[in-house]
Amino acid sequence: MELQNLNTNFLARNIIYFEAIDSTQAEVWRRIKNKTIKNGDLIIADIQTKGVGTHGKTWYTDEKNNIAFSLYIEANCNAIKMEGFTREIAETIVEVFQKLYKIELQIKQPNDIVYFGKKIGGILTETKSFGEKIKDVVIGIGINTNKSNFNEEINELATSVSKEFKIKIDNSKVISKFVNLIEPKIIKRIGV
């Protein structure tokens, strides 16, 4: 996958793509452990077999042409700098869809993107610290952009952008816009 109109300094400059993987989040952590990842790397997948949500819940990425990615950020900052970061990511996602498609999504605290109570996306922000300093930040984002089928377990709870607004979403445009908008916020917070 190539991102169009990318104007970041480091974020998503290197993209690692998988047709299918257990979880992009898990892959980032494996690469951190193996020292095979660089600051700003984006790991993206069409299908996740064990996508991770918050509180150990499953995030279903069982159809192609939706968004499932994780970003790795090398940090060296106090934990206080990360306060409210997930909310800022959620606000940025809402801003992306407003700017690109003129649609209004909502945020369900602390980390869900919803449309009239039905979940469209989720954010999983994980950190690893040494002492009082956060060293690694992994941002996982899943968005049902073009998903059409929802299993019984989540049919009443989840939806997709295309289902609600009857439009086809260009995932690469959404991801590009997101990383372009979030990078300055990351730099401001942690001085990457």
N, C-alpha and C positions, 0 to 999 in steps of 0.2 A: 504494500500500500504506500502511495506517495501522498504527502500532504501538500495542498495547494496554498499559495500565498502565505507561506510560513515566514514570519519575520522575527523569530526568536534568536537569542544569542546562544543558548545551550539546550533549551527544552525541546524534546522531540526531534533533535538533529540526527539522532540515530534511532531507527525504528527496527524492532525485531518482531517479525510477523509469524504467527502460527495459524495454520488452518484449524487445528484443534489442539487443545491443551487442557490439563486439569484445571488450572487457574493461573491467570496472568499475575495475580498477587503472589501466589506461591512461587512462581518462576522468578520473580524479582528477588525474593528472599533467598532462593537457591543461589542465584547469581551473586548476591551480596556475600553469602557464605563462601562461595568459590572465587570471589574477587574477579568476576568476569562481567562486570557491569560498570558503566560510566555515568557520571552526573548528567541527568537529563534524559537518559535512555527511556524510550517508550516501548513497552511490550504489549502487543495487541493480538487478539485472536478472533476468528470467526465464531468458533464454538468453544465453550468451556464445559468440561464434564463435571467439574466440582467447583463451580464459581462460588466465591465467598462473599456473603453479606455480613452485616453486623450481627453480633450475638450468636455467631456460629450458624446463622441461617444460610440456606442455599440461594445463590443468585442464578436463575435459569438463563443460560445463553445457548439455547438448543436450536436456534434457527440462524442462518447466515444473514448478513446485512443489518446487524444491530451493532451497538457499540459496547465493546468490552476491552478495556485497556488498563494498564498500570504504569505510572510514572515513577522514576527513581530520582530522588534529590539528595545529594550529599549536603548535610547541614553541619553546622558547628555553632549551635545557639542554645540559649537557655530555654527550658520548656515553656516559660511564660510567653515567649515569642510565638508559640504555636496555638495559644488560646484563641478560639473562635475561627481557626483556619478552615475547618470542615464547613462551617456556615458560609465563609467567604467563597469556598469552592462551589457550594450550592448556588449562591447568588450569581456567580460567574456563569454557571450552566444555564440558569434562567435567562440571564442577559444574552447569551449566545442565541438561544431560540427566539428571543424577542427581536434581536438585530437581524438574524438571517431569515426568519420566517414570519415575523410579526405575530407570534403566538405567545400567550401568557401562561406559563406553567407556575406552579406554586411550590413552596418549600414546606415540608413537614419536618419539624425539628427532630433530631439535629442533622439528619443526613439523607433525607429522602426527597426526590423530585416527584411531585404528584400533579394530577389533574382532577379536580373535584373529588379528592379523597382516594383516587386510584393511583397506585404507584407506577411511575414511568421510569424512574431511575434511582440509583443509589450510589453513595460515596462511602468508601472505606479508607480512612486515613490511619496508617500505622506508623509508629516511630520506634527507633531503638536508641537507647541512651547509654552513656557511660558517665557515671556520676551524675552531675547536674546538667550535663550537656547532651543535647540530642544530636546524634551523628547521622542517622539514616531516616529518611522520610519516604514512605511509599504511599502513593495516592492511587487507589483503585476506583474506577468509574465504570458503571454499567448503565446503559440507557436503552430502553426498548424504543428504538426509532421506527423500525419497519416491521416489527413482530406482528404476526397475524393470528397465531394459535397459542392459546394459554391452557395449560393443563387444569384439571378440575380443582386442584389444590389452591391455585392462585387466580382462577378465572374471575372471581368477584372482587379480587383485591388489586389486580394489576391491569394495565392497558399499555398501549403504545402511542407514540405521537401520530403515526400514520393512520392508526385506527380512529383516533379522536378527531383529527383535523383533515383527513382524506387527502393527505399530501405525501409524496415520496421524499424522504430525507436523504441528503447526500452526507454520509458519515464522515468522509474525509474533510469536507468543508466545516462541519461541526467541530471536529477534533482540532483542526488548524485554528479556527477562531478561538476555541477554548484555550489552547496553549499560548496563543498570542496575547490573550487577555490576562491569563493567570501568571505568566512569567514575571511581569513587573511587580505583581503583588507578592510573589515568592521572594524576589530580590529585596523588596522593602522589608519583609518580615525577617528573613534570615541572612540577608546579605551574601547570597551565593556568588 
